[in-house]
Amino acid sequence: MNLPEDKQYDLRLRLLSDPVNRKILDSVIESSKYPDDVARTIGFTRSALEQRLSKLIDAGFIRKAVEQESQKVILIITPEGKDLRNEVSKLHFRVFSKSSA
């Protein structure tokens, strides 16, 4: 991503503020998945998923790899993607636990 650091930060926050993007990250946070499985999980077509994936990949949250045995593409969350998703979850929990108190 060839943006100034503050613009990268803004873009990443916008991507994480989208509930569908968070669902995509959540679907690969524990283990790698095939794109078709992720699309089914979130109720998207493969082409609709690919549009979102390109942004998440550009932001450094997810990467694509080729599974050795099957030679199929798999989606893997990056360490940065996992850390940021966990931070957003913690913030979300704090905000909603305070508002229900």
C-alpha atoms as one frame of an Amber mdcrd trajectory, in Angstrom:
protein
   0.000   0.000   0.000   1.648   3.209  -1.141  -0.290   5.701   0.944   0.993
   8.008   3.677   0.814   6.356   7.083  -2.158   8.434   8.283  -4.124   7.555
   5.125  -3.296   3.859   5.585  -4.578   4.056   9.150  -7.813   5.734   8.007
  -8.333   3.128   5.302  -7.767   0.259   7.732 -10.222   1.738  10.228 -12.842
   2.140   7.507 -12.340  -1.449   6.395 -12.679  -2.731   9.960 -15.754  -0.596
  10.607 -17.642  -2.600   7.978 -19.430  -5.589   9.552 -19.045  -7.703   6.397
 -15.291  -7.190   6.386 -15.194  -8.201  10.045 -17.172 -11.357   9.180 -14.623
 -12.180   6.486 -11.781 -11.737   8.962 -13.650 -13.742  11.594 -14.128 -16.610
   9.152 -10.356 -16.989   8.672  -9.113 -15.929  12.107  -8.806 -19.464  13.500
  -7.636 -21.251  10.352  -7.160 -20.767   6.645 -10.212 -21.219   4.432 -11.073
 -21.631   0.774 -12.652 -18.497  -0.737 -15.801 -20.441  -1.701 -16.274 -21.497
   1.931 -15.884 -17.918   3.144 -18.358 -16.691   0.518 -20.918 -19.287   1.656
 -20.355 -18.418   5.313 -21.115 -14.740   4.794 -23.804 -15.250   2.144 -21.915
 -13.655  -0.755 -21.175 -14.751  -4.280 -17.546 -15.490  -5.003 -17.241 -12.366
  -7.192 -18.708 -10.130  -4.466 -16.287 -11.656  -1.977 -13.333 -11.071  -4.318
 -14.085  -7.326  -4.428 -13.872  -7.129  -0.669 -10.888  -9.458  -0.456  -8.834
  -7.251  -2.750  -9.242  -4.364  -0.295  -8.477  -6.533   2.727  -5.404  -7.933
   0.970  -4.223  -4.447  -0.041  -4.608  -3.339   3.585  -2.467  -6.275   4.735
  -5.197  -8.066   6.713  -5.418 -11.214   4.605  -3.170 -12.940   2.122  -3.774
 -15.609  -0.470  -1.669 -18.751  -0.673  -1.800 -21.965  -2.659  -2.440 -25.123
  -0.678   0.303 -27.604  -1.496  -1.739 -30.787  -1.850  -4.806 -29.518  -3.673
  -3.178 -26.529  -5.424  -6.261 -24.512  -4.460  -6.150 -20.917  -3.267  -6.656
 -20.473   0.461  -7.146 -17.331   2.523  -4.930 -16.716   5.526  -5.263 -13.899
   8.035  -2.002 -12.027   8.555  -0.630 -11.471  12.062  -1.468  -7.763  11.670
  -5.009  -8.612  10.554  -5.489 -10.905  13.527  -4.142  -8.343  15.994  -6.306
  -5.535  14.617  -9.425  -7.716  14.513  -8.869  -8.722  18.142  -8.401  -5.067
  19.137 -11.647  -4.085  17.399 -13.432  -6.917  19.238 -12.120  -5.675  22.583
 -13.185  -2.096  21.823 -16.594  -3.259  20.648 -17.051  -5.262  23.845 -16.049
  -2.325  26.049 -18.361   0.110  24.269 -21.378  -2.170  24.378 -20.782  -3.423
  27.911 -20.651   0.195  29.155 -23.801   1.170  27.278 -25.776  -1.734  28.754
 -24.627  -1.016  32.327
